[in-house]
Amino acid sequence: MPKGEGKGWSKGRKAADDPRIAKNADVHRGKSYVRHVALELDGRVRYHRARAYEWSSLTAYAVGLAATDGCLNRDGRHLNFTTEDEELMQHFMFAIGRDVHYQAERTATGGIVYRTDFSDVALYRWFAAAGLMPAKSLILGELKVPEEYTLQCARGLMEGDGGVYNFTHVATKKAYPNYRYERIIVSFNSASRRHLEWLRVKLEPHAGGPGWLTITPPKNGRHEFTSLRYGKTAGLRLLPLLYRDASVPRLDRKWRIWDSYRSRHGAEGGT
């Protein structure tokens, strides 16, 4: 900087007549920036660097995971994600595009859970707009997911708190002692029946059937528990669609159940 030029030296100058301004403009060309926005929380004004979240295959998957294993804190800015599967934790971190740190914790029964707590006002508000809320387990309803991302969100719901089950039935009738019947089932689980009733409607056009709801009544101090299941025919239609989008992570241990069945029976779909 030439001698005698201090703060405000560039005022009124343009890139066309000052090489220093031209050089600085080249550095920033093509980049986008977001400003710090003031947020009034708990009576105090804080500043948070805003970040734009938009619907995509990855963010729809993240919404599904957050709806099962995630939690929005009542303070309006903190989020938590807790899972027994470290791979699922890594998938969640990847899907929200953050380098979120997490820790392993020992449970009272001797198991391990992986937990992350972090502050992100923009993500918090985006999740809330998608239908999530604090203490959601019993009151979660519909998720406001665009139609084109329904299946990616459903993959997150299934991998977070559902499953793919493959087993063989043995005939009970003595007339068919050697008969075996292999089944594959896709399941979604929730403590909120209303949430699964919404999901049932959204998946029916893809599965070719409504699936069936299994209700476990409250007992021993526990709340009602609901499962949405798709049997062999509907499951074989649904699974290739759930795994069709290769840009979305997949929980390996659940995908392998489907992949093993697919490789043995020549079922289509999946990646």
N, C-alpha and C positions, 0 to 999 in steps of 0.2 A: 504494500500500500504506500503510495507517495507520501512524503513527509508533509505533515500539516493536515492530513485528512483523518478525521476521527469518526465517531458515531454519526450515522446519517449521511456518510459520504456519497452513497449511491443514489440519494434522492434526486429525482429528475433526470437520471441518466438511463440510457437504454443499451441493450446488447449490441445494437448496430454501431454505436459510437464509443463503446468502452469494452475492451477485450476481457476485463475481469468479470464484468456482468455476463458476457456471452459464455465464458467458461463455467460460471456458476449455474447458468441456465441449462447447459448441456448435462451437468451432473444430475439435475433433478428432472430432466425431460423424460416423460413416459412413466413416472412414478406417481402414486396417489397417496395422499396423506389425510389423516383425520385429526380434528382438533380436540384438545382437552375440553370436556364439557363439565359444567358445575352440577353436582348432584347434592340435594339436601337430604341427608340421612341422619336420623336420630337428633335433629336439631342443629347439626353441624354441616357446613358446606365443605364437601370434599371434591377433588378433581380426579376424574377417571378418563383414561384415553379410550375414546369410543372405538368400537370395532364393528364392522358390518357383518352380520350373519345372514346368509341367504339359503333358500331351499336347494338342496342338491342330493344326490344319492348318499353321500357321506353324512350330511347333516340329518337327513331323514333316519338313517341308521342310528345316529347318535341320540335322536329323540326316542327311538324305541328302547335303546339301552337305558337312557335316563329315566324312562317311564317305569322301568323294572327295578334297577339297582341304584338309581340316582335319587338325590334329595335336594330340594331348594330350601335354604334356610329362611326363617321368617324375617331376617334383617334386610332382605331385598337385594343382596349382592353375593352372598356366599353359596357355593354349591358343594355337594358331597357325592362321591361315587364309591361304593363299597361292593366288592365281589370276592367270591372264593376262588375265582379263576384269574390268574395273573395275565393270561393271554387276552381275556376279555377287557381287563383294565387297559392294556396296551392298545387294543382296538378302539376303545372309547377315547383315549388321549389322541390317537391319530385322527379319528373322525371329527373331533372338535378343533383340530389344528393347533393344539397348544402343547408346549413342552411342560406338562404338568407333572410334578413329582408325586410319588406315592410311596407308601410304606406298608410293610407286612406286619400284621399284628396277630398275636396269639389269642384265640378265643377261650372262653371258660371251659369248653369241652376238649381243648387241646388241639383244635384245628387252626388253620391259618386263613386270615382274610386280608385282602389288599384294599387300602383306603387312601383316598385323596380328598383334601379340602382346599378350596381355593376361591378367590374373589374375582368375579368377572360380571360386572353389571350388565354389559351388553348381552352376554350369553344367557344370564339369568332372565332378563326380560324377553329374550327371544324364545327360550323354553316356556316361559309363562304364557306367551302369546300362542304357543303351540298346544296349550292345554294342560301343562304341568303346574303344580302348586305345592306349597309346603304340606307335609303330613298327608300325602296323596293316596296312601295305600288303600284306604277304604272308600274314598270318594272320587277316585279318578274316573273320568268319563271318556268322551270322545277326544281324539287327538286331531288337531286341525292341520292335517297333512294333505298337501295337494294330491290329487288322484294319481298323477304320474309317479309319485314316490311312495305309494301305499305299500308296495311289496318290500321296498328297502327298509321302511319303518317296521314292517311285520317281521323281517329277519332279525332286527334288533330286539323286538319283543320276544321272539322265540328263543334267541340265544341268551337273552338276559334271564328269562324265567319261563322256560318251556323246554321242549325237547323233541328229538326224533327217536322213535323206539322201533326196534325190529326184533321180532320173536316168532317162534314157531308153535302152533297149536298141535297138540296130540289128540287124535280122535277119541271121544269118550265111549262111542258105541263099539261093542265087541265085534260087530260085523266088519269093521274097518280098522283092524289092529295096527296096520302099517301106514295108515293115512296121516299125512302131515300137511298143515296149512300155514304158510308163512305170511306174516302180516307186517305192515309198516304203518306207523301212526305219527302224525304231527300234532303236538300239543302246545297250547298257550295257557299259562296259569296266572291267576290274579286273586287278590282278596276283594276286588271290586267287580261284582257281577255286571254292573252297568258298562264298565270298560270293555269286557269281553263280548257283551251283546252288541256294542258298537263295532268291534273288530269282526264279529261274525257276519254282520251285514256287509262290511267292506270287502271281505275275502270271498264271499259267496260267488261272485261272478268269475273269480279266478279258479276257485276249487271245483266249480260245477255243482256245488251242493252247500247246504248251510252248516255242515258239521253238527256236532252235538255238544250241549253243555252238561257237565257233571257238577252237581252242587254237593259240597260236603257241609252239613249243618254245623253250627257252632257247638263246641263241646270242650270240656276241661279248661274253660276260660279263654278259649281261642275263638276268633271270629269265623264267620262263614268263608269258605274257600271255594273258588270256581275254576274249572278247567274247560277249555274249548278244544275239542279234539276232531281230527279229520282222519277217517279210516283209510283203508288201502286205496280205494279208487280215487277219492278226493285227495288223499295225501300224495299219490303219485302224480296228480295234476299240479298240486301246489308246490311241491319241493323243487322241481326244475325252475319254476318261476321265482321262488325265493332266492335261489342261488344263481340266477341268470346273470345278474349284474356283477361282473368280475372286478369292478372298481371299488366294491364294498368289501371290507374285511369279512372273514368267516371264522367262526370258532371251530377249530380243527376237529376236536373230539366229537362234535355233533355232526359236522359235515361228513366225516368218515363213515358214519353209520349209513347215511344216504349213498355215499359213493360206493361202498361195499355192495349194497343191494343193487345199485345201478349197474355195476360191473358184472355181477352174476346174472342179472336178468335182462341186460341190454336196454334198460330204461333210458329214455332220452332226457336231455337237459343236464344242467349242472355244469360247473367249470372246474 
